Amino acid sequence: MKKIIPIFNRIFYIFAMLSLLNVSSSYAQQFDQQYLKWKAEQEAQDARLKIPRVSTKNYYLAKPALTSATANKINLNQANLEQLQTLSGVGLKKAEAIIAYRQKNGKFKNIEELQQVKGIGPALFAKNKDRLAV
């Protein structure tokens, strides 16, 4: 009888340990599933709350850079009144003078010929030289 009890105790302990492992394993799986569900809910909430980042370049105080790539060139032989008025220092009267010169003398042969128009001198030409084309 003495030998049966130690064997029975060993078997009982082995079964007890196996059942604890089984319980802890199922608890871990359940915990992992709950964690993954919570994480997905948090990511969805974060996506709903995400605010687009505002670039400092878009503030109204920032001076826009005028480069030849961003500013469209104005073709002196094809531009209408509105397009000519986008040039620096050119208003309605000067735009009308440019069109009148073009109608009277034909197409501009080069951009320097613009200085022949009344009211457009070297300073105004220099300001707009990079935006002009023929």
C-alpha positions as CSV (number, residue, x, y, z in Angstrom):
1,M,0.0,0.0,0.0
2,K,2.9,2.3,0.7
3,K,4.1,2.1,-2.9
4,I,0.6,2.8,-4.3
5,I,0.2,6.2,-2.5
6,P,3.5,7.7,-3.8
7,I,2.7,6.6,-7.3
8,F,-0.9,8.0,-7.0
9,N,0.5,11.3,-5.6
10,R,2.9,11.6,-8.6
11,I,0.2,10.9,-11.1
12,F,-2.1,13.3,-9.3
13,Y,0.5,16.0,-9.4
14,I,1.3,15.4,-13.1
15,F,-2.4,15.7,-13.9
16,A,-2.7,18.8,-11.8
17,M,0.2,20.4,-13.5
18,L,-1.1,19.5,-17.0
19,S,-4.5,21.0,-16.2
20,L,-2.9,24.2,-14.9
21,L,-0.9,24.5,-18.1
22,N,-4.0,23.9,-20.1
23,V,-5.9,26.6,-18.1
24,S,-3.1,29.1,-18.3
25,S,-2.7,28.5,-22.1
26,S,-6.4,29.1,-22.7
27,Y,-6.3,32.2,-20.5
28,A,-3.3,33.5,-22.5
29,Q,-5.1,32.9,-25.8
30,Q,-8.2,34.7,-24.5
31,F,-6.1,37.6,-23.2
32,D,-4.4,37.9,-26.6
33,Q,-7.7,38.0,-28.4
34,Q,-9.0,40.7,-26.1
35,Y,-5.8,42.7,-26.5
36,L,-6.0,42.4,-30.3
37,K,-9.6,43.5,-30.3
38,W,-8.8,46.5,-28.0
39,K,-5.8,47.5,-30.2
40,A,-8.0,47.5,-33.3
41,E,-10.6,49.7,-31.7
42,Q,-7.9,52.1,-30.5
43,E,-6.4,52.3,-34.0
44,A,-9.8,53.0,-35.5
45,Q,-10.4,55.7,-32.9
46,D,-7.0,57.2,-33.7
47,A,-7.8,57.3,-37.4
48,R,-11.1,59.1,-36.8
49,L,-9.3,61.7,-34.6
50,K,-6.3,62.2,-36.8
51,I,-6.0,65.8,-37.8
52,P,-4.0,66.6,-41.0
53,R,-0.8,68.3,-40.2
54,V,-0.6,71.9,-41.3
55,S,2.6,72.9,-43.0
56,T,4.2,76.1,-41.9
57,K,4.6,77.1,-45.5
58,N,0.8,77.5,-45.8
59,Y,0.5,80.2,-43.2
60,Y,-0.8,83.5,-44.5
61,L,2.3,85.3,-43.2
62,A,4.7,83.2,-45.3
63,K,5.8,84.9,-48.5
64,P,5.1,82.7,-51.5
65,A,8.2,82.0,-53.6
66,L,7.9,83.1,-57.2
67,T,10.0,80.9,-59.4
68,S,10.0,80.4,-63.1
69,A,8.6,76.9,-62.5
70,T,5.6,78.1,-60.5
71,A,4.9,81.3,-62.4
72,N,3.5,80.7,-65.9
73,K,5.1,82.6,-68.7
74,I,3.1,85.1,-70.6
75,N,3.3,84.9,-74.4
76,L,3.3,88.5,-75.6
77,N,1.8,87.5,-79.0
78,Q,-1.1,85.5,-77.6
79,A,-1.9,87.0,-74.2
80,N,-5.3,88.6,-73.6
81,L,-6.0,91.6,-71.3
82,E,-6.4,89.5,-68.1
83,Q,-3.1,87.6,-68.7
84,L,-1.2,90.7,-69.4
85,Q,-2.5,92.3,-66.2
86,T,-0.9,89.5,-64.2
87,L,2.5,91.0,-65.0
88,S,4.0,93.2,-62.3
89,G,3.1,96.9,-62.8
90,V,0.8,96.3,-65.8
91,G,-2.7,97.5,-65.3
92,L,-5.6,97.8,-67.7
93,K,-4.2,100.8,-69.6
94,K,-0.8,99.2,-70.2
95,A,-2.3,95.9,-71.2
96,E,-4.5,97.7,-73.7
97,A,-1.4,99.5,-75.0
98,I,0.5,96.2,-75.5
99,I,-2.4,94.8,-77.5
100,A,-2.7,97.9,-79.6
101,Y,1.0,97.8,-80.3
102,R,0.7,94.2,-81.3
103,Q,-2.2,94.9,-83.6
104,K,-0.5,97.9,-85.2
105,N,3.1,96.4,-85.6
106,G,2.4,92.7,-85.8
107,K,3.7,90.0,-83.5
108,F,6.6,90.7,-81.2
109,K,9.9,89.4,-82.5
110,N,11.5,89.2,-79.1
111,I,10.6,90.2,-75.5
112,E,12.9,93.3,-75.6
113,E,10.5,94.8,-78.2
114,L,8.0,95.2,-75.3
115,Q,10.0,98.3,-74.2
116,Q,8.8,100.0,-77.4
117,V,5.2,100.1,-76.0
118,K,4.3,103.5,-74.4
119,G,4.5,103.3,-70.6
120,I,6.8,100.3,-70.4
121,G,10.4,101.2,-69.7
122,P,13.5,99.3,-68.7
123,A,12.6,99.0,-65.0
124,L,9.2,97.5,-65.7
125,F,10.7,95.3,-68.4
126,A,13.4,94.1,-65.9
127,K,10.7,93.2,-63.3
128,N,8.8,90.9,-65.7
129,K,11.6,89.6,-68.0
130,D,11.6,86.1,-66.5
131,R,7.8,85.8,-67.1
132,L,7.8,86.9,-70.7
133,A,7.9,84.8,-73.8
134,V,7.2,85.2,-77.6
